[in-house]
Amino acid sequence: MPICDHCGYRWRRRDVWRKLSVQARGTCPSCGTMQYVTAKSRKRGSMYMMLVFLILIAQALFDLPLSWSITMLFVLFFILMIFVIPRVYKLTSEQEALY
């Protein structure tokens, strides 16, 4: 789980989903300071999202049913959001440039 760079508070999953998943920034629930997801964590998280494209390519190459692809996308998204992304995110007090 991400840890606040300012006070050392370990964020809960619900806080990660609510505050960090869309904007890659949020206020710490404990101390109230603005925390940003590090550039390295954002890049790593986007690499996991590339798995979505692999499922779509597999669907096109192997002529898999569309319902199978949609189901796999939902399962993959669920696994990424519940288990992977909260563990990948690292926080910093300063916003970093992505490139």
DSSP file (Angstrom, degrees, kcal/mol; ACC not computed):
  #  RESIDUE AA STRUCTURE BP1 BP2  ACC     N-H-->O    O-->H-N    N-H-->O    O-->H-N    TCO  KAPPA ALPHA  PHI   PSI    X-CA   Y-CA   Z-CA
    1    1 A M              0   0    0      0, 0.0    86,-0.1     0, 0.0    11,-0.1   0.000 360.0 360.0 360.0 148.2    0.0    0.0    0.0
    2    2 A P        -     0   0    0      0, 0.0     9,-2.7     0, 0.0     2,-0.4  -0.332 360.0-147.7 -64.3 147.4    1.2    3.5   -0.6
    3    3 A I  B     -A   10   0A   0      7,-0.2    88,-0.5    86,-0.1     7,-0.2  -0.968  22.6-108.0-120.0 133.0    2.8    5.3    2.3
    4    4 A C     >  -     0   0    0      5,-2.9     4,-1.2    -2,-0.4    89,-0.1  -0.348  19.2-146.5 -59.6 131.1    2.5    9.1    2.9
    5    5 A D  T  4 S+     0   0    0      1,-0.1    -1,-0.2     2,-0.1    88,-0.1   0.725  94.8  44.3 -71.6 -22.3    5.8   10.8    2.2
    6    6 A H  T  4 S+     0   0    0     86,-0.1    -1,-0.1     3,-0.1    -2,-0.0   0.915 131.2  10.7 -90.4 -50.1    5.1   13.4    4.9
    7    7 A C  T  4 S-     0   0    0      2,-0.1    -2,-0.1    26,-0.1    -1,-0.0   0.552  92.3-118.1-113.3  -9.5    3.7   11.5    7.9
    8    8 A G     <  +     0   0    0     -4,-1.2     2,-0.2     1,-0.3    -3,-0.1   0.598  54.2 159.5  83.9  10.9    4.3    7.8    7.1
    9    9 A Y        -     0   0    0     -6,-0.1    -5,-2.9     1,-0.1     2,-0.7  -0.489  39.7-131.8 -69.2 133.1    0.6    6.9    7.1
   10   10 A R  B     -A    3   0A   0     -7,-0.2    -7,-0.2    -2,-0.2    -1,-0.1  -0.792  25.1-132.3 -88.7 115.6   -0.2    3.7    5.2
   11   11 A W        -     0   0    0     -9,-2.7     2,-0.2    -2,-0.7    17,-0.0  -0.306  14.5-126.2 -68.0 148.5   -3.1    4.3    2.9
   12   12 A R     >  -     0   0    0      1,-0.1     4,-2.0   -11,-0.1     3,-0.2  -0.545  24.5-109.5 -88.7 161.4   -6.0    1.9    2.7
   13   13 A R  H  > S+     0   0    0      1,-0.2     4,-2.7     2,-0.2     5,-0.2   0.903 118.7  55.1 -56.8 -43.1   -7.3    0.4   -0.5
   14   14 A R  H  > S+     0   0    0      1,-0.2     4,-2.4     2,-0.2    -1,-0.2   0.886 107.6  49.4 -60.8 -39.2  -10.4    2.4   -0.4
   15   15 A D  H  >>S+     0   0    0     -3,-0.2     4,-2.7     2,-0.2     5,-0.6   0.889 110.1  51.4 -66.2 -38.8   -8.4    5.7   -0.2
   16   16 A V  I  X>S+     0   0    0     -4,-2.0     4,-1.8     2,-0.2     5,-1.4   0.943 113.5  43.8 -63.1 -47.7   -6.2    4.6   -3.1
   17   17 A W  I  <5S+     0   0    0     -4,-2.7     4,-0.3     1,-0.2     5,-0.2   0.923 119.0  43.3 -62.8 -43.7   -9.3    3.9   -5.3
   18   18 A R  I  <5S+     0   0    0     -4,-2.4    -2,-0.2    -5,-0.2    -1,-0.2   0.886 129.8  19.0 -72.3 -40.4  -11.1    7.0   -4.3
   19   19 A K  I  <5S+     0   0    0     -4,-2.7     6,-0.7    -5,-0.2     4,-0.4   0.786 129.1  32.3-106.4 -32.1   -8.2    9.6   -4.4
   20   20 A L  I  X<S+     0   0    0     -4,-1.8     4,-1.3    -5,-0.6    -3,-0.2   0.704  95.5  76.8-105.2 -21.0   -5.4    8.2   -6.5
   21   21 A S  T  4<S+     0   0    0     -5,-1.4    -1,-0.1    -4,-0.3    -4,-0.1   0.829 107.4  26.1 -67.9 -32.6   -6.8    6.1   -9.2
   22   22 A V  T  4 S+     0   0    0     -5,-0.2    -1,-0.2     3,-0.1    -2,-0.1   0.900 134.2  24.6 -96.4 -49.6   -8.0    8.9  -11.5
   23   23 A Q  T  4 S-     0   0    0     -4,-0.4    -2,-0.2     2,-0.3    -3,-0.1   0.552  89.0-130.3 -98.5  -8.6   -5.9   12.0  -10.9
   24   24 A A  S  < S+     0   0    0     -4,-1.3    13,-2.3     1,-0.2     2,-0.3   0.780  82.0  77.1  60.7  28.4   -2.7   10.4   -9.5
   25   25 A R  E     +B   36   0B   0     -6,-0.7     2,-0.3    11,-0.2    -2,-0.3  -0.976  49.6 150.6-157.7 156.0   -2.9   12.8   -6.6
   26   26 A G  E     -B   35   0B   0      9,-2.4     9,-3.3    -2,-0.3     2,-0.3  -0.957  44.2 -89.5-176.7 163.5   -4.8   13.2   -3.4
   27   27 A T  E     -B   34   0B   0     -2,-0.3     7,-0.2     7,-0.2     6,-0.1  -0.664  47.5-107.1 -87.0 141.4   -4.7   14.5    0.2
   28   28 A C     >  -     0   0    0      5,-2.6     4,-1.4    -2,-0.3    -1,-0.1  -0.460  19.6-139.7 -65.3 131.4   -3.4   12.2    2.9
   29   29 A P  T  4 S+     0   0    0      0, 0.0    -1,-0.1     0, 0.0    -2,-0.0   0.738  99.0  43.0 -64.7 -21.6   -6.3   11.0    5.1
   30   30 A S  T  4 S+     0   0    0      3,-0.1    -2,-0.0   -21,-0.0    -3,-0.0   0.933 131.3  12.3 -90.3 -55.0   -4.0   11.4    8.2
   31   31 A C  T  4 S-     0   0    0      2,-0.1    -1,-0.0   -22,-0.0    -4,-0.0   0.611  89.5-127.3-105.7 -13.8   -2.2   14.7    7.8
   32   32 A G     <  +     0   0    0     -4,-1.4     2,-0.2     1,-0.3    -5,-0.0   0.528  57.4 141.3  82.9   5.7   -4.0   16.4    4.9
   33   33 A T        -     0   0    0     -6,-0.1    -5,-2.6     1,-0.1     2,-0.3  -0.535  60.2-103.0 -80.7 150.3   -0.9   17.1    2.8
   34   34 A M  E     -B   27   0B   0     -7,-0.2     2,-0.4    -2,-0.2    -7,-0.2  -0.567  40.1-166.0 -73.1 128.9   -1.2   16.7   -1.0
   35   35 A Q  E     -B   26   0B   0     -9,-3.3    -9,-2.4    -2,-0.3     2,-0.4  -0.935   2.5-159.5-118.8 141.6    0.5   13.5   -2.1
   36   36 A Y  E     -BC  25  92B   0     56,-3.0    56,-2.3    -2,-0.4     2,-0.3  -0.912  24.0-114.4-120.4 145.7    1.4   12.6   -5.7
   37   37 A V  E     - C   0  91B   0    -13,-2.3    59,-0.3    -2,-0.4    54,-0.2  -0.639  44.3-109.9 -75.0 133.9    2.0    9.3   -7.3
   38   38 A T     >  -     0   0    0     52,-2.4     4,-2.1    -2,-0.3     5,-0.2  -0.225  18.9-118.4 -64.7 155.6    5.6    9.1   -8.5
   39   39 A A  H  > S+     0   0    0      1,-0.2     4,-2.3     2,-0.2     5,-0.2   0.879 115.2  54.8 -62.1 -38.9    6.4    9.2  -12.2
   40   40 A K  H  > S+     0   0    0      1,-0.2     4,-2.3     2,-0.2    -1,-0.2   0.896 108.3  48.7 -63.0 -40.1    8.0    5.8  -11.9
   41   41 A S  H  > S+     0   0    0      2,-0.2     4,-2.5     1,-0.2    -1,-0.2   0.887 110.1  51.2 -67.6 -39.1    4.9    4.3  -10.4
   42   42 A R  H  X S+     0   0    0     -4,-2.1     4,-1.9     2,-0.2    -2,-0.2   0.900 111.2  48.2 -64.9 -39.7    2.7    5.9  -13.1
   43   43 A K  H  X S+     0   0    0     -4,-2.3     4,-1.4     2,-0.2    -2,-0.2   0.922 112.5  48.3 -65.6 -43.1    4.8    4.4  -15.8
   44   44 A R  H  X S+     0   0    0     -4,-2.3     4,-1.4     1,-0.2    -2,-0.2   0.899 110.8  51.5 -63.8 -40.9    4.8    1.0  -14.2
   45   45 A G  H  X S+     0   0    0     -4,-2.5     4,-1.3     1,-0.2    -1,-0.2   0.864 107.0  53.0 -64.0 -36.8    1.0    1.2  -13.8
   46   46 A S  H  X S+     0   0    0     -4,-1.9     4,-0.6     1,-0.2    -1,-0.2   0.811 102.7  58.7 -70.2 -28.0    0.6    2.0  -17.4
   47   47 A M  H >< S+     0   0    0     -4,-1.4     3,-0.7     1,-0.2     4,-0.3   0.878 103.9  51.7 -66.7 -36.6    2.6   -1.0  -18.4
   48   48 A Y  H >< S+     0   0    0     -4,-1.4     3,-1.5     1,-0.2     4,-0.2   0.858 103.2  58.7 -66.6 -33.7    0.1   -3.2  -16.6
   49   49 A M  H >X S+     0   0    0     -4,-1.3     3,-1.5     1,-0.3     4,-0.6   0.685  87.0  76.4 -69.6 -16.3   -2.7   -1.6  -18.5
   50   50 A M  H <X S+     0   0    0     -3,-0.7     4,-1.5    -4,-0.6     3,-0.4   0.724  77.7  75.6 -64.9 -19.7   -1.0   -2.7  -21.7
   51   51 A L  H <> S+     0   0    0     -3,-1.5     4,-1.8    -4,-0.3    -1,-0.3   0.811  85.1  63.7 -60.8 -28.4   -2.4   -6.2  -20.9
   52   52 A V  H <> S+     0   0    0     -3,-1.5     4,-1.9    -4,-0.2    -1,-0.2   0.921 101.7  48.8 -60.1 -44.1   -5.8   -4.8  -22.0
   53   53 A F  H  X S+     0   0    0     -4,-0.6     4,-2.5    -3,-0.4    -1,-0.2   0.852 106.2  57.0 -66.4 -33.9   -4.4   -4.4  -25.5
   54   54 A L  H  X S+     0   0    0     -4,-1.5     4,-2.4     2,-0.2    -1,-0.2   0.881 106.2  50.0 -64.3 -36.7   -3.0   -7.9  -25.5
   55   55 A I  H  X S+     0   0    0     -4,-1.8     4,-2.1     2,-0.2    -2,-0.2   0.910 111.4  48.4 -67.0 -41.0   -6.5   -9.3  -24.8
   56   56 A L  H  X S+     0   0    0     -4,-1.9     4,-1.8     2,-0.2    -2,-0.2   0.883 112.2  48.7 -66.6 -37.6   -7.9   -7.2  -27.7
   57   57 A I  H  X S+     0   0    0     -4,-2.5     4,-2.9     2,-0.2     5,-0.2   0.913 110.6  50.9 -67.4 -42.2   -5.2   -8.5  -30.0
   58   58 A A  H  X S+     0   0    0     -4,-2.4     4,-2.4     1,-0.2     6,-0.3   0.881 108.3  53.2 -61.6 -37.6   -5.7  -12.1  -28.9
   59   59 A Q  H  <>S+     0   0    0     -4,-2.1     5,-1.3     1,-0.2     4,-0.4   0.896 113.6  42.6 -64.3 -39.7   -9.5  -11.6  -29.6
   60   60 A A  H  <5S+     0   0    0     -4,-1.8     3,-0.3     3,-0.2    -2,-0.2   0.904 117.5  44.6 -73.6 -42.2   -8.7  -10.4  -33.1
   61   61 A L  H  <5S+     0   0    0     -4,-2.9    -2,-0.2     1,-0.2    -3,-0.2   0.902 122.4  34.3 -71.2 -41.3   -6.0  -12.9  -33.9
   62   62 A F  T  <5S-     0   0    0     -4,-2.4    -1,-0.2    -5,-0.2    -2,-0.2   0.318 103.5-123.2-100.3   8.2   -7.8  -16.0  -32.6
   63   63 A D  T   5 +     0   0    0     -4,-0.4    -3,-0.2    -3,-0.3    -4,-0.1   0.905  45.7 177.2  51.9  49.1  -11.3  -15.0  -33.5
   64   64 A L      < -     0   0    0     -5,-1.3    -1,-0.1    -6,-0.3     5,-0.0  -0.490  37.7 -90.3 -79.6 152.0  -12.5  -15.3  -29.9
   65   65 A P     >  -     0   0    0      0, 0.0     4,-1.7     0, 0.0     3,-0.4  -0.311  29.2-126.1 -62.3 146.0  -16.1  -14.3  -29.1
   66   66 A L  H  > S+     0   0    0      1,-0.2     4,-2.5     2,-0.2     5,-0.2   0.857 109.9  58.6 -62.3 -36.1  -16.6  -10.7  -28.1
   67   67 A S  H  > S+     0   0    0      1,-0.2     4,-2.2     2,-0.2    -1,-0.2   0.874 104.1  52.1 -62.5 -36.2  -18.3  -11.8  -24.8
   68   68 A W  H  > S+     0   0    0     -3,-0.4     4,-2.6     2,-0.2    -1,-0.2   0.926 110.5  47.9 -64.0 -44.6  -15.1  -13.7  -23.8
   69   69 A S  H  X S+     0   0    0     -4,-1.7     4,-2.3     2,-0.2    -2,-0.2   0.913 111.9  48.6 -64.2 -43.1  -13.0  -10.6  -24.5
   70   70 A I  H  X S+     0   0    0     -4,-2.5     4,-2.2     2,-0.2    -1,-0.2   0.915 112.2  49.3 -64.3 -42.1  -15.3   -8.3  -22.5
   71   71 A T  H  X S+     0   0    0     -4,-2.2     4,-2.4    -5,-0.2    -2,-0.2   0.928 111.7  48.5 -61.9 -45.1  -15.4  -10.8  -19.6
   72   72 A M  H  X S+     0   0    0     -4,-2.6     4,-2.8     1,-0.2    -1,-0.2   0.874 109.5  53.3 -63.9 -37.1  -11.6  -11.1  -19.6
   73   73 A L  H  X S+     0   0    0     -4,-2.3     4,-2.7     2,-0.2    -1,-0.2   0.916 110.3  46.8 -64.3 -42.8  -11.2   -7.2  -19.7
   74   74 A F  H  X S+     0   0    0     -4,-2.2     4,-2.4     2,-0.2    -2,-0.2   0.911 113.7  48.0 -65.1 -41.6  -13.5   -6.9  -16.6
   75   75 A V  H  X S+     0   0    0     -4,-2.4     4,-2.6     2,-0.2    -2,-0.2   0.931 113.7  47.2 -64.0 -45.0  -11.6   -9.6  -14.8
   76   76 A L  H  X S+     0   0    0     -4,-2.8     4,-2.7     2,-0.2    -2,-0.2   0.926 112.6  48.9 -62.7 -45.2   -8.2   -8.1  -15.6
   77   77 A F  H  X S+     0   0    0     -4,-2.7     4,-2.6     1,-0.2     5,-0.2   0.910 111.7  50.0 -60.8 -42.5   -9.4   -4.6  -14.6
   78   78 A F  H  X S+     0   0    0     -4,-2.4     4,-2.4     2,-0.2     5,-0.3   0.932 112.1  46.6 -61.6 -47.4  -10.7   -5.9  -11.3
   79   79 A I  H  X>S+     0   0    0     -4,-2.6     4,-2.4     1,-0.2     5,-1.3   0.916 113.9  48.6 -62.5 -43.8   -7.5   -7.8  -10.5
   80   80 A L  I  <>S+     0   0    0     -4,-2.7     5,-3.1     1,-0.2     4,-0.3   0.932 115.4  43.1 -62.9 -45.6   -5.4   -4.7  -11.4
   81   81 A M  I  <5S+     0   0    0     -4,-2.6    -2,-0.2    -5,-0.2    -1,-0.2   0.850 121.4  39.1 -71.3 -34.3   -7.5   -2.3   -9.4
   82   82 A I  I  <5S+     0   0    0     -4,-2.4    -2,-0.2    -5,-0.2    -3,-0.2   0.919 133.7   9.8 -82.7 -45.1   -7.8   -4.6   -6.3
   83   83 A F  I  <5S+     0   0    0     -4,-2.4     4,-0.4    -5,-0.3    -3,-0.2   0.833 126.7  37.0-108.5 -39.9   -4.4   -6.2   -6.0
   84   84 A V  I >><S+     0   0    0     -5,-1.3     4,-1.6    -4,-0.3     3,-0.8   0.960 107.9  51.3 -88.7 -54.9   -1.8   -4.7   -8.3
   85   85 A I  H 3><S+     0   0    0     -5,-3.1     4,-2.1     1,-0.3     3,-0.4   0.889 107.1  52.9 -58.5 -45.7   -2.2   -1.0   -8.6
   86   86 A P  H 34 S+     0   0    0      0, 0.0    -1,-0.3     0, 0.0    -2,-0.1   0.830 113.3  46.0 -60.9 -27.4   -2.3   -0.2   -4.8
   87   87 A R  H <4 S+     0   0    0     -3,-0.8    -2,-0.2    -4,-0.4    -3,-0.1   0.747 111.7  51.3 -83.5 -23.8    0.9   -2.1   -4.4
   88   88 A V  H  < S+     0   0    0     -4,-1.6    -3,-0.1    -3,-0.4    -1,-0.1   0.839  88.3  96.0 -80.6 -35.0    2.6   -0.4   -7.3
   89   89 A Y     <  -     0   0    0     -4,-2.1     2,-0.4    -5,-0.2   -86,-0.1  -0.349  49.5-176.3 -65.7 131.9    1.9    3.1   -6.3
   90   90 A K        -     0   0    0    -52,-0.1   -52,-2.4   -88,-0.1     2,-0.3  -0.952  17.2-138.4-120.6 145.4    4.6    5.1   -4.4
   91   91 A L  E     -C   37   0B   0    -88,-0.5     2,-0.3    -2,-0.4   -54,-0.2  -0.756  19.1-179.4-111.7 153.2    3.9    8.6   -3.1
   92   92 A T  E     -C   36   0B   0    -56,-2.3   -56,-3.0    -2,-0.3   -86,-0.1  -0.957  33.0-129.0-141.4 158.9    5.8   11.8   -3.0
   93   93 A S  S    S+     0   0    0     -2,-0.3     2,-0.4   -58,-0.2   -59,-0.1   0.608  92.7  61.9 -84.0 -12.9    5.1   15.3   -1.7
   94   94 A E  S    S-     0   0    0    -58,-0.1     2,-0.3   -59,-0.0   -58,-0.1  -0.925  87.9-116.5-118.5 139.9    6.2   16.9   -4.9
   95   95 A Q        -     0   0    0     -2,-0.4     2,-0.3   -57,-0.1   -57,-0.1  -0.568  32.5-152.9 -74.6 131.6    4.7   16.5   -8.3
   96   96 A E        -     0   0    0    -59,-0.3     2,-0.2    -2,-0.3   -59,-0.1  -0.808  18.2-111.0-107.1 146.3    7.1   14.9  -10.8
   97   97 A A        -     0   0    0     -2,-0.3   -58,-0.1     1,-0.1    -1,-0.0  -0.496  21.1-136.0 -70.8 142.8    7.2   15.3  -14.6
   98   98 A L              0   0    0     -2,-0.2    -1,-0.1     1,-0.2   -55,-0.1   0.872 360.0 360.0 -71.0 -35.8    6.2   12.1  -16.3
   99   99 A Y              0   0    0     -3,-0.0    -1,-0.2     0, 0.0    -2,-0.1   0.367 360.0 360.0-129.9 360.0    9.0   12.4  -18.9
